[in-house]
Amino acid sequence: MDKIASFHLENYKTKPDIICQVPGVCTLMGAFADFCKGYSITGTGTLGLRIALSRRDDEWVRIYNATRNDKKQFSYSQMKYRKEDKWANFIKGALNILLEENIMPLQGLDITIKGALLFCDNLTISVALTAGLLTALNSEFSLSLDKATIIRLTYAAITKFSNLNCRFRDIITLMYAEEGNVFSFDLQTMNYTLRPFTFNRDDAYCLVVDPNVPPQILREEIEEKRQEAHDCCKKLSTSLPKEYKLRNYPIKDLKSHIIAELSEHERRTCEYVITETISTQKGMKALESDDAVSFAKQLSSIYFGMRDVFEITCPEVDWLIKRAGETEGIFGASLVSNGATGSIFLVLDKKGEESYQQVLNEYKRIFDFTPETRRFLPGSSIKVIKN
């Protein structure tokens, strides 16, 4: 925390009044479940960002992105969405919703943001920055907002000001996360359950591997695929009998391509989305019964669909996951959605990790990228750490 305080002091010549710690959201299973109102498993991880702020004597807002070495500023009278402002629009959106609902008076601010999460995709950054800033302002100005209100304001700020379809489940995860627990979401009802994540022992634990491929390799393709999945599932939904929910549509019917309205590409896209949510539901049951091997099997199933049906991987990731499948002591592997590029999630034991280290050394030699690993332990929610 001293680092962001130092950046703030150096840039603005004043100490921050408050610092907020914002974790990143990791979707272990069900990253595309939004499009069939299926199931998702989420938690907070080690990627994160921090927000420091101090008050000013005028109505200007200055923002310093210390991670990207980028600066923005605006007055409240000029607070409009500008495409070229990119991440700064999420700061504007948070302030705009507070003013629009007469929750906070005009108040000049100096803001510093820093953290690895700022290299992630817009879906991830938007939720983290908006919910984080609202939480920080709530504490600094004693706004008396409860978590449910911050969730509502975050969603409204992102969707109205930036016109971005954010994931409601991500906001809930950020606000209610508890250390050592993950969320099981039913996106049809938006009901969720917090469950202990018990795969944290020597005979079965989880490792996140970042291949560190350039972000553009997968990010643009994933964003394109998300839009395609949305459009394809919407098209299938309109052709279904009323008694069907999309997530329950029989895969065998999709495989036989009996729906004349769908092209082959659309059929395959819908097949992946529905298959992913079925695997996620099975993963929830494995989590509930503390069955790491079954949980890992569903992870692998999701990856195979991602690779073979959805066609959304890259050679580096494919190579690492293929080698994982050949390594004794590794029970399963898949890509996970945490806003970064190509993060791989492994379920393994001690022997598996030791053996896989040789694979990572070989990966570095072949692809000339240096992979990073970290143990996955579900973290806690947004926290104000200094005021």
C-alpha positions as CSV (number, residue, x, y, z in Angstrom):
1,M,0.0,0.0,0.0
2,D,3.0,2.3,0.6
3,K,3.7,2.3,-3.2
4,I,0.4,3.8,-4.3
5,A,0.6,6.3,-1.4
6,S,4.1,7.3,-2.7
7,F,2.9,7.6,-6.3
8,H,0.0,9.8,-5.1
9,L,2.2,12.0,-3.0
10,E,4.8,12.4,-5.7
11,N,2.2,13.2,-8.4
12,Y,-0.2,15.5,-6.4
13,K,2.1,16.7,-3.5
14,T,-0.4,15.5,-1.0
15,K,-1.1,12.2,0.9
16,P,-4.2,10.2,0.0
17,D,-7.1,10.5,2.3
18,I,-8.2,7.0,1.6
19,I,-6.9,3.8,-0.2
20,C,-9.1,1.0,-1.4
21,Q,-8.0,-2.5,-2.3
22,V,-10.0,-4.1,-5.1
23,P,-9.4,-7.8,-6.0
24,G,-10.0,-9.3,-9.5
25,V,-12.8,-11.7,-10.3
26,C,-11.9,-15.1,-11.6
27,T,-14.6,-17.2,-13.3
28,L,-13.6,-20.8,-12.9
29,M,-16.4,-22.2,-14.9
30,G,-19.3,-20.7,-16.9
31,A,-17.6,-17.7,-18.5
32,F,-20.2,-17.7,-21.3
33,A,-23.2,-18.6,-19.1
34,D,-24.7,-15.2,-19.5
35,F,-25.9,-16.0,-22.9
36,C,-28.0,-19.0,-21.9
37,K,-28.8,-17.9,-18.3
38,G,-26.9,-20.9,-17.1
39,Y,-24.5,-21.5,-14.2
40,S,-21.2,-19.9,-13.2
41,I,-18.5,-20.5,-10.5
42,T,-16.6,-17.4,-9.4
43,G,-14.3,-16.1,-6.8
44,T,-11.8,-13.3,-6.3
45,G,-8.1,-13.9,-7.0
46,T,-4.7,-12.4,-6.6
47,L,-4.8,-10.0,-9.5
48,G,-6.1,-6.7,-8.2
49,L,-5.8,-2.9,-8.2
50,R,-5.7,-0.1,-5.6
51,I,-7.4,3.3,-5.7
52,A,-6.1,6.2,-3.7
53,L,-7.8,9.6,-3.5
54,S,-7.7,12.9,-1.8
55,R,-10.0,16.0,-1.9
56,R,-9.4,19.1,-3.9
57,D,-10.6,22.7,-3.3
58,D,-12.2,23.0,-6.7
59,E,-14.4,21.0,-9.0
60,W,-11.7,19.3,-11.0
61,V,-11.0,15.6,-11.0
62,R,-7.5,14.4,-11.9
63,I,-6.6,10.8,-12.4
64,Y,-3.2,9.2,-12.5
65,N,-3.0,5.6,-13.8
66,A,0.4,4.7,-12.3
67,T,0.4,1.3,-13.9
68,R,0.1,2.6,-17.5
69,N,1.7,6.0,-16.7
70,D,-1.3,7.8,-18.1
71,K,-3.1,10.9,-16.8
72,K,-6.6,12.3,-17.4
73,Q,-8.4,15.2,-16.0
74,F,-11.9,16.8,-16.3
75,S,-14.2,19.2,-14.5
76,Y,-17.7,18.1,-13.5
77,S,-19.2,20.5,-16.1
78,Q,-17.2,18.6,-18.8
79,M,-17.9,15.1,-17.5
80,K,-19.0,13.3,-20.7
81,Y,-18.2,9.9,-22.1
82,R,-15.3,10.1,-24.5
83,K,-14.2,7.0,-26.3
84,E,-10.6,8.1,-26.3
85,D,-10.6,8.3,-22.4
86,K,-11.0,4.5,-22.3
87,W,-10.6,3.4,-18.6
88,A,-11.2,6.9,-17.3
89,N,-14.8,6.7,-18.4
90,F,-15.5,4.2,-15.6
91,I,-14.3,6.8,-13.1
92,K,-16.6,9.3,-14.7
93,G,-19.5,6.9,-14.7
94,A,-19.1,6.3,-10.9
95,L,-19.1,10.0,-10.2
96,N,-21.9,10.7,-12.6
97,I,-24.3,8.2,-11.0
98,L,-23.6,9.7,-7.5
99,L,-24.4,13.2,-8.8
100,E,-27.4,12.1,-10.8
101,E,-29.0,10.5,-7.8
102,N,-28.0,13.4,-5.5
103,I,-25.9,11.1,-3.3
104,M,-22.7,13.2,-3.2
105,P,-22.1,16.9,-3.8
106,L,-19.6,18.2,-6.3
107,Q,-16.2,17.6,-4.9
108,G,-12.8,17.9,-6.7
109,L,-10.7,14.8,-6.4
110,D,-7.1,13.6,-7.0
111,I,-7.2,9.9,-7.8
112,T,-4.4,7.4,-8.3
113,I,-5.0,3.9,-9.6
114,K,-2.4,1.1,-9.7
115,G,-2.4,-2.7,-10.2
116,A,-2.1,-5.6,-12.6
117,L,-5.9,-5.6,-13.2
118,L,-5.4,-2.4,-15.2
119,F,-3.9,-4.6,-18.0
120,C,-7.1,-6.7,-18.2
121,D,-10.1,-6.4,-20.5
122,N,-12.8,-3.7,-20.3
123,L,-15.3,-6.1,-18.6
124,T,-12.9,-6.6,-15.8
125,I,-11.6,-3.1,-15.4
126,S,-15.1,-1.5,-15.6
127,V,-16.4,-3.5,-12.6
128,A,-13.2,-3.2,-10.5
129,L,-12.8,0.6,-11.0
130,T,-16.5,1.5,-10.6
131,A,-17.2,-0.6,-7.6
132,G,-13.9,0.2,-6.0
133,L,-14.3,4.0,-6.4
134,L,-17.9,3.9,-5.2
135,T,-16.7,1.9,-2.1
136,A,-13.9,4.4,-1.5
137,L,-16.2,7.4,-1.8
138,N,-18.8,5.8,0.4
139,S,-16.2,5.6,3.1
140,E,-14.5,8.9,2.6
141,F,-17.8,11.0,2.5
142,S,-19.8,8.8,4.9
143,L,-22.5,8.3,2.2
144,S,-24.1,5.4,4.2
145,L,-24.5,3.2,1.1
146,D,-25.0,-0.5,1.8
147,K,-23.4,-3.2,-0.4
148,A,-26.7,-3.8,-2.3
149,T,-26.9,-0.1,-3.2
150,I,-23.2,0.0,-4.4
151,I,-24.0,-3.1,-6.6
152,R,-27.0,-1.3,-8.1
153,L,-25.0,1.9,-8.7
154,T,-22.1,0.1,-10.2
155,Y,-24.3,-1.7,-12.7
156,A,-26.2,1.5,-13.6
157,A,-22.9,3.5,-14.0
158,I,-21.3,1.0,-16.4
159,T,-24.4,0.3,-18.5
160,K,-25.7,3.8,-18.7
161,F,-22.6,6.0,-18.9
162,S,-20.3,3.7,-20.8
163,N,-22.9,1.6,-22.5
164,L,-21.1,-1.6,-21.6
165,N,-22.9,-4.8,-20.8
166,C,-21.1,-5.7,-17.6
167,R,-21.6,-9.0,-15.7
168,F,-23.8,-8.5,-12.7
169,R,-22.4,-11.6,-11.1
170,D,-18.9,-10.0,-11.1
171,I,-20.1,-7.1,-9.1
172,I,-21.8,-9.4,-6.6
173,T,-18.6,-11.4,-6.3
174,L,-16.5,-8.3,-5.7
175,M,-18.8,-7.0,-3.0
176,Y,-19.6,-10.2,-1.1
177,A,-16.6,-12.4,-1.5
178,E,-15.3,-14.3,1.5
179,E,-11.8,-15.7,1.8
180,G,-11.7,-19.4,1.1
181,N,-15.1,-19.5,-0.6
182,V,-16.4,-19.4,-4.2
183,F,-19.8,-18.5,-5.6
184,S,-22.1,-20.8,-7.4
185,F,-24.5,-18.7,-9.5
186,D,-27.8,-19.6,-11.2
187,L,-28.0,-16.9,-13.7
188,Q,-31.7,-17.7,-14.5
189,T,-32.8,-16.6,-11.1
190,M,-29.6,-14.7,-10.0
191,N,-29.6,-16.8,-6.9
192,Y,-26.1,-17.7,-5.6
193,T,-24.5,-19.8,-2.9
194,L,-21.1,-19.2,-1.2
195,R,-19.3,-22.6,-0.8
196,P,-16.0,-23.4,0.8
197,F,-13.3,-24.1,-1.8
198,T,-11.8,-27.2,-0.3
199,F,-9.3,-28.0,-3.1
200,N,-6.5,-26.5,-1.1
201,R,-4.5,-29.5,0.2
202,D,-1.4,-31.4,-0.9
203,D,-3.4,-34.1,-2.7
204,A,-5.6,-31.7,-4.6
205,Y,-5.1,-28.0,-5.1
206,C,-5.3,-25.4,-7.9
207,L,-2.6,-23.6,-9.7
208,V,-3.0,-20.6,-12.1
209,V,-0.5,-20.5,-14.9
210,D,-0.1,-17.3,-16.9
211,P,1.6,-18.1,-20.2
212,N,2.4,-14.4,-20.7
213,V,1.5,-14.3,-24.4
214,P,0.9,-10.8,-25.8
215,P,-2.6,-9.7,-24.7
216,Q,-3.8,-9.1,-28.3
217,I,-3.3,-12.7,-29.2
218,L,-6.5,-13.8,-27.4
219,R,-8.3,-10.7,-26.2
220,E,-9.7,-9.4,-29.4
221,E,-10.8,-12.9,-30.4
222,I,-12.5,-13.5,-27.0
223,E,-14.4,-10.2,-27.2
224,E,-15.5,-11.1,-30.8
225,K,-16.6,-14.5,-29.6
226,R,-18.6,-13.1,-26.7
227,Q,-20.6,-10.9,-29.1
228,E,-21.1,-13.9,-31.4
229,A,-22.3,-16.0,-28.6
230,H,-24.7,-13.4,-27.5
231,D,-26.2,-13.0,-31.0
232,C,-26.3,-16.8,-31.7
233,C,-28.0,-17.7,-28.4
234,K,-30.5,-14.9,-28.8
235,K,-31.3,-16.2,-32.3
236,L,-31.8,-19.7,-31.0
237,S,-33.9,-18.5,-28.0
238,T,-36.4,-16.8,-30.3
239,S,-37.0,-20.1,-32.2
240,L,-37.5,-22.3,-29.1
241,P,-40.9,-23.5,-27.9
242,K,-42.1,-21.5,-24.8
243,E,-41.6,-24.5,-22.5
244,Y,-37.8,-24.6,-23.2
245,K,-35.2,-22.7,-21.3
246,L,-32.1,-22.2,-23.6
247,R,-29.7,-23.8,-21.0
248,N,-31.8,-26.9,-21.0
249,Y,-32.1,-27.3,-24.8
250,P,-31.0,-30.9,-25.8
251,I,-27.4,-30.9,-27.1
252,K,-28.3,-33.9,-29.3
253,D,-30.8,-31.7,-31.1
254,L,-28.2,-29.1,-31.7
255,K,-25.7,-31.7,-32.9
256,S,-28.2,-33.1,-35.4
257,H,-28.7,-29.6,-36.7
258,I,-32.5,-29.9,-36.9
259,I,-33.0,-26.1,-36.4
260,A,-33.2,-24.7,-39.9
261,E,-32.8,-21.1,-38.7
262,L,-29.2,-21.7,-37.5
263,S,-26.1,-21.8,-39.7
264,E,-23.4,-24.3,-38.9
265,H,-21.3,-21.6,-37.2
266,E,-24.3,-20.5,-35.1
267,R,-25.2,-24.1,-34.2
268,R,-21.6,-24.8,-33.0
269,T,-21.5,-21.6,-31.0
270,C,-24.8,-22.4,-29.2
271,E,-23.6,-26.0,-28.7
272,Y,-20.5,-24.7,-26.8
273,V,-22.4,-22.2,-24.6
274,I,-25.0,-24.8,-23.5
275,T,-22.4,-27.6,-23.1
276,E,-20.2,-25.2,-21.0
277,T,-23.1,-24.5,-18.6
278,I,-23.9,-28.3,-18.3
279,S,-20.3,-28.9,-17.3
280,T,-20.4,-26.0,-14.9
281,Q,-23.5,-27.5,-13.2
282,K,-21.6,-30.8,-12.8
283,G,-18.6,-28.9,-11.5
284,M,-20.9,-27.4,-8.8
285,K,-21.9,-30.8,-7.7
286,A,-18.3,-31.9,-7.6
287,L,-17.4,-28.9,-5.5
288,E,-20.3,-29.6,-3.1
289,S,-19.2,-33.2,-2.7
290,D,-15.5,-32.3,-2.4
291,D,-14.6,-34.4,-5.5
292,A,-11.5,-32.7,-7.0
293,V,-11.1,-35.3,-9.7
294,S,-14.7,-34.8,-11.0
295,F,-14.2,-31.0,-10.7
296,A,-11.1,-31.3,-12.8
297,K,-12.8,-33.5,-15.4
298,Q,-15.5,-30.8,-16.0
299,L,-12.7,-28.2,-16.3
300,S,-11.1,-30.2,-19.0
301,S,-14.4,-30.8,-20.7
302,I,-15.0,-27.0,-20.9
303,Y,-11.5,-26.6,-22.4
304,F,-12.0,-29.2,-25.1
305,G,-15.2,-27.5,-26.2
306,M,-13.4,-24.2,-26.2
307,R,-10.7,-25.6,-28.4
308,D,-12.7,-27.9,-30.7
309,V,-16.2,-26.3,-30.9
310,F,-15.7,-22.7,-30.0
311,E,-12.2,-22.5,-31.5
312,I,-10.9,-19.9,-29.1
313,T,-7.5,-20.9,-28.0
314,C,-3.9,-20.2,-29.2
315,P,-0.9,-22.6,-29.8
316,E,0.8,-21.6,-26.5
317,V,-2.2,-22.4,-24.4
318,D,-3.0,-25.6,-26.3
319,W,0.6,-26.8,-25.8
320,L,0.6,-26.2,-22.1
321,I,-2.8,-27.8,-21.5
322,K,-1.9,-30.8,-23.8
323,R,1.3,-31.4,-21.7
324,A,-0.8,-31.0,-18.5
325,G,-3.0,-33.9,-19.7
326,E,0.1,-36.0,-20.2
327,T,1.5,-35.2,-16.7
328,E,0.9,-37.6,-13.8
329,G,-0.6,-35.9,-10.8
330,I,-2.5,-33.3,-12.9
331,F,-6.3,-34.1,-12.9
332,G,-7.5,-31.5,-15.3
333,A,-6.9,-28.1,-16.9
334,S,-8.7,-25.3,-18.7
335,L,-8.6,-21.6,-19.6
336,V,-10.3,-19.4,-17.0
337,S,-11.8,-16.0,-17.3
338,N,-10.0,-13.4,-15.1
339,G,-9.6,-10.6,-17.5
340,A,-6.0,-11.5,-18.3
341,T,-4.9,-13.3,-21.5
342,G,-4.8,-17.1,-21.5
343,S,-4.7,-17.9,-17.8
344,I,-4.7,-21.7,-17.3
345,F,-6.3,-23.3,-14.3
346,L,-4.9,-26.7,-13.1
347,V,-6.1,-29.1,-10.5
348,L,-3.2,-31.2,-9.3
349,D,-1.2,-32.6,-6.5
350,K,2.4,-31.9,-5.3
351,K,3.9,-34.5,-7.6
352,G,2.0,-33.0,-10.5
353,E,3.3,-29.5,-9.8
354,E,6.9,-30.8,-9.5
355,S,6.6,-32.6,-12.9
356,Y,4.9,-29.7,-14.6
357,Q,7.7,-27.4,-13.7
358,Q,9.8,-29.2,-16.4
359,V,7.0,-28.5,-18.8
360,L,7.1,-24.8,-18.0
361,N,10.9,-24.7,-18.5
362,E,10.4,-26.4,-21.9
363,Y,7.6,-23.9,-22.8
364,K,10.0,-21.0,-22.1
365,R,12.7,-22.5,-24.3
366,I,10.3,-23.2,-27.2
367,F,8.0,-20.2,-27.2
368,D,10.3,-17.6,-25.5
369,F,7.7,-16.5,-23.1
370,T,8.3,-16.7,-19.3
371,P,5.3,-18.3,-17.6
372,E,4.2,-17.3,-14.1
373,T,2.4,-19.6,-11.6
374,R,0.5,-18.9,-8.4
375,R,-1.7,-21.0,-6.2
376,F,-5.4,-20.2,-6.4
377,L,-6.9,-19.3,-3.1
378,P,-10.3,-17.5,-3.2
379,G,-9.9,-14.1,-1.7
380,S,-12.1,-11.6,0.1
381,S,-14.1,-8.6,-1.1
382,I,-13.3,-4.9,-1.8
383,K,-11.7,-3.3,1.3
384,V,-11.0,0.2,2.4
385,I,-7.6,-0.2,4.0
386,K,-6.7,3.4,5.0
387,N,-8.6,6.5,6.0
